[in-house]
Amino acid sequence: MRRRASPRFLACVVSLLALAGCTPTTLSLAADGAYTASKERTLDDVVDDNGIKLELNKLLLEDGLGLFKDVGTVVYRRHVYLVGDVKKAEDKVRAGAIARTPEKATGLTNDIQVTDEGGVVALVDDIFIEKVIQTDYLFDSDIDSANFRVRSVNGVIYLIGLAESQAELDKAVAIVDARDDVRRIVNYVKVQR
């Protein structure tokens, strides 16, 4: 069962998002841009990932505001992950075709949900879930939070990144699994050998 934010909280968050002009795509761009190089991801990786993400978001925006606002992009070690929700299957296919454009991208995972769910309330819930999980990772000494990307779409949590060990990955998944507002976990985290 998903917890719902209070109407007052929703109104505050929606107002702040509207004032800032934020969409899921711009929020994820800002979050990913804050991640830096680590022993699992070199500075060149970070530069390439951010370049691919910027190019991809520009292409999505040029296609029309719909895809740009509904499709979230995560680029990790030159692999593109598409998440978000669209109303029509053609939009998912079109976003996938656009995501194949950046030359430096080495792969694509298109996990866009085709659904009538979503909306402002779901967006606020998803942002809240992401931030709580990211904070839990940040303050857990067994998890290197710089190596994990967390995206939530309609309560489905997408984990992307590279774990230093199976134990680290297990702990990261357990933190997400313990939440009662998570409907499902999609795990794309690889364990470094």
C-alpha positions in Angstrom: 0.0 0.0 0.0 1.5 3.4 -1.0 1.6 6.2 1.5 0.1 9.5 0.2 1.6 12.9 1.0 -0.7 15.4 2.8 -2.5 17.9 0.5 -0.5 20.8 2.1 2.8 19.0 1.4 1.7 18.3 -2.2 0.7 21.9 -2.7 4.1 23.2 -1.5 6.1 20.8 -3.7 4.0 21.4 -6.8 4.4 25.2 -6.2 8.1 24.8 -5.9 8.4 22.6 -9.0 6.2 25.1 -11.0 8.3 28.0 -9.9 11.5 26.2 -10.7 10.2 24.9 -14.0 11.2 21.4 -13.0 10.1 18.2 -14.8 11.2 14.6 -14.1 13.9 15.0 -16.8 15.4 18.2 -15.4 15.3 16.8 -11.9 17.2 13.7 -12.9 19.6 15.8 -15.0 20.5 17.9 -12.0 20.8 14.8 -9.7 23.0 12.9 -12.1 25.2 15.9 -12.8 26.0 16.0 -9.1 27.6 12.6 -9.1 31.4 12.6 -9.5 34.1 10.2 -10.5 34.8 7.3 -8.2 37.0 4.2 -8.4 34.2 2.5 -10.3 33.6 5.4 -12.7 36.4 7.5 -14.1 36.3 11.3 -14.8 36.1 10.4 -18.5 33.1 8.2 -17.8 31.4 11.0 -16.0 32.1 13.5 -18.8 30.9 11.0 -21.4 27.8 10.1 -19.4 26.8 13.8 -18.9 27.5 14.6 -22.6 25.3 11.7 -23.7 22.5 12.7 -21.3 22.6 16.4 -22.4 22.5 15.3 -26.1 19.7 12.9 -25.4 17.6 15.4 -23.4 18.1 18.0 -26.2 16.8 15.5 -28.8 13.8 14.6 -26.6 13.0 18.3 -26.2 13.3 18.9 -29.9 10.9 16.1 -30.5 8.3 17.9 -28.3 7.6 18.8 -24.7 5.7 15.5 -24.1 8.6 13.1 -24.4 11.0 15.5 -22.6 8.7 15.9 -19.6 7.5 12.3 -19.4 10.7 10.4 -20.1 13.6 10.3 -17.6 17.1 9.4 -18.7 19.9 7.9 -16.8 23.3 7.3 -18.4 25.7 5.2 -16.5 29.0 4.1 -18.1 27.7 5.1 -21.5 24.6 2.9 -21.2 21.3 4.7 -21.6 18.4 3.8 -19.4 14.9 5.3 -20.2 12.3 5.4 -17.4 9.1 7.3 -17.0 5.6 6.9 -18.2 3.8 7.6 -21.4 0.2 7.1 -22.5 0.9 5.5 -25.9 3.2 2.7 -26.9 4.3 4.7 -30.0 5.8 7.3 -27.6 7.9 4.6 -25.9 9.1 3.4 -29.3 9.9 6.9 -30.5 11.8 7.7 -27.3 13.8 4.5 -27.8 14.7 5.5 -31.3 15.8 8.9 -30.2 17.9 7.3 -27.4 19.9 5.3 -30.0 21.2 8.6 -31.6 24.1 9.6 -29.3 27.3 8.2 -30.9 29.1 7.5 -27.6 26.2 5.5 -26.1 27.0 1.8 -26.0 23.6 0.4 -25.1 20.0 1.1 -24.4 17.4 -0.2 -21.9 14.0 1.2 -22.5 11.9 0.7 -19.4 9.3 3.4 -20.0 5.9 2.4 -18.7 2.9 2.7 -21.0 0.1 3.5 -18.6 -2.6 5.9 -17.7 -1.2 6.1 -14.1 1.0 9.0 -13.1 0.2 12.7 -12.7 1.3 15.3 -10.2 0.5 13.2 -7.1 2.5 10.2 -8.4 5.4 12.5 -9.4 5.6 14.0 -5.9 5.4 10.5 -4.3 8.2 9.3 -6.7 10.5 12.2 -5.9 9.9 11.7 -2.2 10.7 8.0 -2.5 13.9 8.6 -4.5 15.2 11.2 -2.1 14.6 9.1 1.0 16.3 6.1 -0.6 19.3 8.2 -1.8 19.6 9.7 1.7 19.5 6.2 3.3 22.3 5.2 0.9 24.3 8.3 1.7 24.2 7.6 5.4 24.9 3.9 5.2 28.6 3.1 5.7 28.2 -0.2 3.7 27.0 1.6 0.6 29.0 3.9 -1.7 26.0 6.1 -2.7 28.0 7.7 -5.6 27.7 4.4 -7.5 23.9 4.1 -7.4 21.2 5.9 -9.3 17.7 5.6 -8.0 14.6 6.4 -10.1 11.0 5.9 -9.1 8.1 5.8 -11.5 4.7 5.1 -10.2 6.2 3.3 -7.2 8.5 1.1 -9.3 12.1 1.6 -8.2 14.9 1.4 -10.8 18.3 0.8 -9.4 21.2 1.5 -11.8 24.9 1.5 -11.1 27.9 -0.6 -10.1 28.2 -2.3 -6.6 31.6 -3.1 -5.2 30.3 -6.4 -3.8 27.3 -8.6 -3.7 26.9 -7.7 0.0 26.7 -4.0 -1.0 24.1 -4.7 -3.6 22.1 -6.9 -1.3 22.1 -4.1 1.3 21.0 -1.5 -1.3 18.1 -3.7 -2.4 17.1 -4.5 1.1 16.8 -0.8 2.0 14.4 -0.4 -1.0 12.5 -3.6 -0.3 11.8 -2.5 3.3 9.7 0.4 2.1 6.0 -0.1 2.0 5.5 2.5 -0.7 7.5 0.6 -3.3 5.5 -1.6 -5.7 8.4 -3.3 -7.4 12.2 -3.2 -7.8 13.9 -3.3 -11.1 17.6 -3.9 -10.5 20.2 -3.0 -13.2 23.1 -2.7 -10.7 26.1 -4.9 -11.7 28.6 -6.2 -9.2 32.2 -5.3 -9.9 34.4 -8.3 -10.4 
